[in-house]
Amino acid sequence: MNADGKVSVRNDWPAWLLILVMFCLAIALWPSSPERMPVHWNWKGEPDGMGGKFEGLLIIPLITLAIYLLMVVLPRIDPGRANYRLFRGPYNVIRMAIVGVMAAIYFVMVAAQRNPQLNIVALVPVIIGLMFVVFGNLMGKLRPNWFVGIRTPWTLTSKLSWTRTHRVGGVGMVVLGLVLMPLGFLKTNASLWILLIGVLGWVVFLLVFSYFVWRIDPDRVPPAGSRPADEE
């Protein structure tokens, strides 16, 4: 990302390389792949959903490319784009981490399609947990914007609420990630429930927390549209 907030594609070569490898792998495996292949697994690691070649080999690379391009565009269209230069490093890491996580899930899925003995259910929580740990360590470095971070009506109208909510939220993400990583190896559906309950509880807590910090901030500003426009 440059000083003006624009993303420098030149520095994004690891993300482009991963995306390219994903598409190359899909092309290489296409001729030898069956018309129907596993695309979803239950908590026991057993395939419980089948799909065609497009769904099994191309959908994740396409989604990854779309997410990456969206994150390249966001700093250009965000009303708070001036702040992106203040957290360009964390934003770059988040962008790379998302591509890396999507690529890791894709490689694990393709491997499980060809090796039914591979315990995909144990590996995916590790990948997601690592992502939570990385994101959690970066949350406190984000600055107010409209697309990245914990965006509530109160964090977007109070710098104090934004700062404290992201610091507390970051700690919660790290803890959740560390708890999630080993659960996949227990061969139960505990990882799924802990992920769902943990994320839901974390979101609700942060909503309430951001509101109470906003209440004590003397420098908060009114949300857009909360005051009638001045009559001419």
Buried (B, 14 or more C-beta within 10 A) or exposed (E): BEEEBBBEEEEBEEBBEBBEBBBEBBEEBEEEBEEEBBBEBEBEBEBEEBBBBEBBBBBBBBEBBEBBEEBBEBBEEBEBBBBBBBBBEBBBBBBBBBBBBBBBBBBBBBEBBEEEEBBBBBBBBBBBBBBBBBBBBBBBBBBBBBBBBBBBBBBBBBBBBBBBBBEBBBBBBBBBBBBBBEBBBEBEEBBBEBBEEBBEEBBEBBBEBBBEBBEEBEEBEEEEEEEEEEEE
